[in-house]
Amino acid sequence: MLRTQTVKAAEIKANGRLLAPNDTEIRDLVHDIGHNGLITPLLVDEDMNLIDGFRRLTAMLALDREEVAVVVSDSYEDSLSYLRARVVGDPFHKGFDGRRIWELHKALTRQREEFTEKSRGQRPDSKNRAKTLSDILPELPERKNKTRAALSYITQRSEHWIQSALFFYSRAEGLVPVEEKWQPLIQELVEKMDAGLNPYTATSEWNRAHGLVRTTTTKSQQLLVLNSATHSMSGIVQSLAEIGVVHDGITKEQAAKYAAELRKIRTALFQTIRKLEERTQR
């Protein structure tokens, strides 16, 4: 059940995750809330733990607002439903980076565990059957890991992207054990991710340090790869250039999916271009 109420800003437990009030990413939000008020309430659980709204809470505190409108959710299914609607409908919604996905994952842990306990081992024909993730988010594809599938749907990030982010943050905070010799690398990669490093790149660095990445080193191998990639990309670029305004028949979910996939390609391209440019300087 969701209910809206006004609470003291000091009552909200943000677990220390607040942005600096002069952060350039929230200046527009501070300005908008200052003129129009808080349009989208924060999402909290029954114990006032903040689930969604770090930037909005930061903006409200920067404006010296003592009271804040919140939506209180007492269940995992209600939290997911609210988050789905917010991602789609809020113009000030910020995309989910690795840190924000990790914080959301932690904030939903208690509700998720309670939900899983209720929905586990039910008969599908039971009259009093508790809801499952498929009931809440029927658009979810069939996946073994429903938690990642739900996070993927809400955040519009791929499950693999989310898995990569959770891998590093869970180890950096000691929730998943890691050998002592690898702890400095984990912390370094998390700091880089906080500064904007793509989790895929972090995974590549981690695998490389563990000797798990096959490196193309010889001149002939690299020329073969670059030749093949250049010829393939020329056709892809031509095809993409022929797309004008994206047709309204393509759903927002489909658009988000393909945008995410193309971002992966863009990241790999930028990394290779940077390496080639470095070569021109030597």
Buried (B, 14 or more C-beta within 10 A) or exposed (E): EBEEEEBEBEEBEBEEBBBEEEBEEBEEBBEBBEEEEBEBBBBBBEEBBBBBBBBBBBBBBBEEBEEBBBBBBBBBBBBBBBBBEBBEEEEBEEEBBBBBBBBBBBBBEBBBEEBBEBBEEEEEEEEEEEBBBEEBBEEBEEEEEBBBBBBBBBBBBBBBBBBBBBBBBBBBEEEEEBEEEEEEBBEBBBEBBEEEBBBBBBBBBBEEEEEEEEEEEEEEEEEEEEEEEEEEEEEEEEEEEEEEEEEEEEEEEEEBBEEBEEBBEEBBEEBEEEEEEEEEEE
